[in-house]
Amino acid sequence: MSPASPLPTAARPRRRGRAAPYLFVLPALLLFAVFKLYPIAWSFVISLHRTVAGRDTFVGLDNYARLLDDPLMRTALRNTLVILVVQVPLMLALATGLAVALDSRLLKGRPVFRLGFFLPMVTGLVAYGIVFSVLLNKDYGLVNWALGTVGVDPVPWLTEGTWARISLGLALTWHYTGYNAVILLARLQTVPRELYDAAAVDGAGALGAFRHVTLPGLRPALLLTTVLSTIGTLQLFDEPTVLTGGGPDNATLTIGVYLYRNAFTYFDFGYASAVAYVLTVLIGLLGLLQFRLLGDKQ
């Protein structure tokens, strides 16, 4: 018997077979690195520079320090957080109620209603923003015309600060409520019906069954929709840009709009990149907090 026998021939194809999955994944990894990782890394490098007299000058963390004293950044952050705290819970509450209604056996033609409530989601952001800007126009909008028929004075939906925020919230709620309801409905349909029967036997009414069966069953989907809605709200750009342009008087200025202005209006790419990284950190922190509060405790 020789001291060093060669490997069996079957082992060589097996090793090549182990490498096959990596070869299939490699193109996607390369595209991700080129179009995602590289821009993210380069954006951080840009955030450490400032354009002075047409030349990029290294300024270290000055752009981040500038954020602390920027009143417009504070306004944009406050407006974004107001939308997050007020509009998102309202939207998710409506989506939960809608999901329960669409899951009811008493509702006839449920597929038609599900499609109808989901359709706003497939509408382009700019397109539905333009539609809402026309509907809510103070002078010739359909909404004020309808209010006028019952004796209500025209409402400055898009030209007064408080009403502009309300208009933005209405547009966001219309667009995303059905989408979240469909996610919640998909989860709700996995809750065993036996749990509702057991709750009824124990004397629980509709409210008790909702509290002790429906909500715990929806917990993973509620966490998902909360995180997605939080990320979308913190990145909010299209709707305030189309509806109000961030006005009036910066009443609907969001972090996304402010980032865009610095980059493509003032061409201050270093400061815009710093805003983007602060936004990324804020999204990460809020996401971790939500997983901590709403995630599975086990």
Steps between C-alpha positions, in 0.01 A plus 500: 500500500654835397552761776317774310207377302333749255160644578204314356388645169150557641638754751621740230159562336358534848740785577415669173134457586553684826633800311207510258262696730763769550547532126128549450486764776814680382333716227241630746772572756706689244200711395416567865858606570522730198158664521440490879810455713726727296253796490435462874871500582575787262212702645668480840824626346309789340343584837850580628557762229362839408507672163691827532563712189421203278741268681425222749667577831534249782321635809474188714185493713412866443194409294368285785568774753317744275188286528475576871460873438288483186145631568368362171628154589318523834184609318527212253562253782206632701263485203609145418457383858153659520394299194656189653328541837156612372441366151667158522307374808174630352571329170592168664189514719286550189689223321438261791129575504486466123681164512252369758207620287642344183547171683141491622283224360205738504656714225393403149734547207810516715749467208350809336535706818855376556598601150332837535682587822835378364480689169621836642834334573567433132438866414822692436609731780526805275173418323291475815676804645391705200145366531483601867647842424216558253231360730618713793555821308343786694347677199385226262552173688223244511518467879437870564226499238329213684539681833357816343182319404425453871598855595859443619754769411798398284774329700865599428608137473839567344566866585482501882741313724265287709270417211800414282614244757147359516487480119831314492372257764180439304695424183735260678212325676309454174802358322640259760209384716382234256853371450550450873152351531587231244814408696301480823224305326749240376618448857148503640399214273764280665345541848320171581123537518501262794643780714194714433272206581686444825473869587126491434464195725685689774247781470713751306307741282613657177721753679651234725576272204661791318716586798606149602500316165519740206762743628743233627459317170572818306808587702764394241314680220449809716874507567572471128256773397620728781864467395418546130281802573769654719765459231266641236405799716859590584583487127190696401570710190262461207174599666613824671696599190203460267228624736662800668867513403581479871296810579323708590773656714671159532192354670536175303879505464623144564851362534479354150397833348771685692761248387394546138515879526852497635619259234327620184396858576799627698742233365637450850556129457716463809233636730228301320702182552532582870121541518460163326725324750322656797173381346643149462605490865157629608324229297725234651441617857123522459495160333690342789269670749192370323638146488577532870149618589289301252716198432456155647606503865579130504 
